[in-house]
Amino acid sequence: MSGPEDVAAAELALKGMAHSEQHYFNSYNHHGIHEEMLKDEVRTKSYMNAIVQNKHLFKDKVVLDVGCGTAILSMFAAKAGAKHVIGVDMSTIIFKAREIVEKNGLSDKITLIQGKMEEIELPFPKVDIIISEWMGYFLLYESMLDTVLYARDRYLNKDGLIFPDKATIFMCGIEDGDYKDEKIGFWDNVYGFDYTPLKHTALSEPLVDTVEVKAAVTDPTSILTLDLYKCTVEDLAFNIPFKLTARRDDFVHALVAWFDIDFTACHVPIRFSTGPHTKYTHWKQTVFYFRDVLTLQQGEEVQCNLEVRPNDKNRRDLDIKIQYQLDTPDSVRNAKGECEYKMC
Ligand SMILES: C[S@@+](CC[C@H](N)C(=O)[O-])C[C@H]1O[C@@H](n2cnc3c(N)ncnc32)[C@H](O)[C@@H]1O
């Protein structure tokens, strides 16, 4: 069990980190953010089913829970028959997790280590399974996947399993005139004043919000699939061309992005989606407004390009660039543009 001196030592270690890292880990100290994640049933039940329904994979295995938070995934793994589970978290929530594990009679099965995954030593040289919930908004915001890949390369046995092991980013074009006006057009005239300097800021920040499925004007397209057994940190900066095909005659004000998550090792593969077409998750969707409005006719294609890379100064932030080009027989509707965004 941990005492006040452990909490004080952890708080001191946090204070010694770069400001952006402190900010990131401190956000997980509070129970509120864990409440939101735990109450996200799409998320938490998918992990629960993937683990508890696959006892044949977990029985007698050594499991590493990367970023264990309140230890919910560690406890699922213990319930699924793991020989031992090691949970690692930098945030001070881990001290509450220790109490929770104790209260649930699982202290002999679960060891919780406070510290940064990249800096601590595990009590086992290798593990059989890695479980982790690392996904941020737009999948990659917060860059926690780097940490999972580090743990994979350092600790996962050859033939070890990763839960989940596949993540796919999707995008489609949406009609969102009213909301774009509310969020972006608002700055054109604020009580009679020109506030457009803030319009540029608003346009450059992707909006995390829910999008109605009926807003989709184009078919969705998958942009990037990450195979967690193979991908590297370098793959998390990418530049990918893609095209979107209009389903109907309509206007496109923005692109919306979401991701799907797969647990392919399960006896019956488990997948959940964070898209507009399915149940709400706390990741919602991520909207990238264009400065211009595209006027599309059914069947027309917009050529696009998505460039994503961690920000040079703070690798947990993302620099994103979207290019689009619409070529039609009608020169008035032709459009070409490039927008830069920053998720921070
Ligand atoms: C999205 S939360 C998931 C918490 C928990 N696994 C769950 O599913 O409810 C991610 C957790 O990972 C921790 N974390 C992120 N990067 C880490 C690192 N490099 N070392 C240790 N913990 C980390 C955060 O402090 C946070 O508690």
Ligand as a Chemical Component Dictionary entry (heavy atoms), coordinates in Angstrom:
data_LIG
# 
_chem_comp.id                   LIG 
_chem_comp.type                 NON-POLYMER 
_chem_comp.pdbx_formal_charge   0 
_chem_comp.three_letter_code    LIG 
# 
loop_
_chem_comp_atom.comp_id 
_chem_comp_atom.atom_id 
_chem_comp_atom.alt_atom_id 
_chem_comp_atom.type_symbol 
_chem_comp_atom.charge 
_chem_comp_atom.model_Cartn_x 
_chem_comp_atom.model_Cartn_y 
_chem_comp_atom.model_Cartn_z 
_chem_comp_atom.pdbx_ordinal 
LIG C1  C1  C 0  -6.653 7.353 -21.418 1  
LIG S1  S1  S 1  -6.111 7.018 -19.774 2  
LIG C2  C2  C 0  -6.613 5.342 -19.563 3  
LIG C3  C3  C 0  -6.764 4.926 -18.119 4  
LIG C4  C4  C 0  -7.246 3.491 -17.882 5  
LIG N1  N1  N 0  -6.379 2.538 -18.548 6  
LIG C5  C5  C 0  -8.652 3.285 -18.348 7  
LIG O1  O1  O 0  -8.847 2.606 -19.370 8  
LIG O2  O2  O -1 -9.565 3.806 -17.715 9  
LIG C6  C6  C 0  -4.379 6.951 -20.013 10 
LIG C7  C7  C 0  -3.551 6.873 -18.749 11 
LIG O3  O3  O 0  -2.202 6.644 -19.147 12 
LIG C8  C8  C 0  -1.321 7.365 -18.314 13 
LIG N2  N2  N 0  -0.088 7.562 -19.081 14 
LIG C9  C9  C 0  0.044  8.164 -20.292 15 
LIG N3  N3  N 0  1.318  8.151 -20.708 16 
LIG C10 C10 C 0  2.028  7.506 -19.747 17 
LIG C11 C11 C 0  3.416  7.194 -19.592 18 
LIG N4  N4  N 0  4.304  7.522 -20.534 19 
LIG N5  N5  N 0  3.811  6.559 -18.466 20 
LIG C12 C12 C 0  2.906  6.251 -17.502 21 
LIG N6  N6  N 0  1.581  6.529 -17.585 22 
LIG C13 C13 C 0  1.138  7.143 -18.694 23 
LIG C14 C14 C 0  -2.097 8.638 -17.976 24 
LIG O4  O4  O 0  -1.612 9.193 -16.762 25 
LIG C15 C15 C 0  -3.535 8.123 -17.885 26 
LIG O5  O5  O 0  -3.880 7.791 -16.557 27 
# 
loop_
_chem_comp_bond.comp_id 
_chem_comp_bond.atom_id_1 
_chem_comp_bond.atom_id_2 
_chem_comp_bond.value_order 
_chem_comp_bond.pdbx_ordinal 
LIG C1  S1  SING 1  
LIG S1  C2  SING 2  
LIG S1  C6  SING 3  
LIG C2  C3  SING 4  
LIG C3  C4  SING 5  
LIG C4  N1  SING 6  
LIG C4  C5  SING 7  
LIG C5  O1  DOUB 8  
LIG C5  O2  SING 9  
LIG C6  C7  SING 10 
LIG C7  O3  SING 11 
LIG C7  C15 SING 12 
LIG O3  C8  SING 13 
LIG C8  N2  SING 14 
LIG C8  C14 SING 15 
LIG N2  C9  SING 16 
LIG N2  C13 SING 17 
LIG C9  N3  DOUB 18 
LIG N3  C10 SING 19 
LIG C10 C11 SING 20 
LIG C10 C13 DOUB 21 
LIG C11 N4  SING 22 
LIG C11 N5  DOUB 23 
LIG N5  C12 SING 24 
LIG C12 N6  DOUB 25 
LIG N6  C13 SING 26 
LIG C14 O4  SING 27 
LIG C14 C15 SING 28 
LIG C15 O5  SING 29 
# 
